[in-house]
Amino acid sequence: MMIEIKKLKNWQAPEDWFEIQTIDAHTGGEPLRIIISGFPKLKGATLLEKRASAKNDFDQIRKSTHVGTARTRGYVRSTHRGF
């Protein structure tokens, strides 16, 4: 099925979606994604507690913003929409 580009020109995300802004980079040859805004507030006082909160409370979002096998080359600012 082909999507006509001109139909996407006025596309808007649904009202219940939110935006997560990230910076993608390479550090020592490894991909790195830094979330700079939009991720829900995490519970906990320490980094370890906040990491657990990300996994336990927001795992679907955490996985969707994971770098995985994506290989960036240098500085790229990207925006992820979803959920």
Secondary structure by P-SEA (a helix, b strand, c coil): ccccccccccccccccbbbbbbbbbbcccbbbbbbcccccccccccaaaaaaaaaaccaaaaaaacccccccccbbbbbbbcc
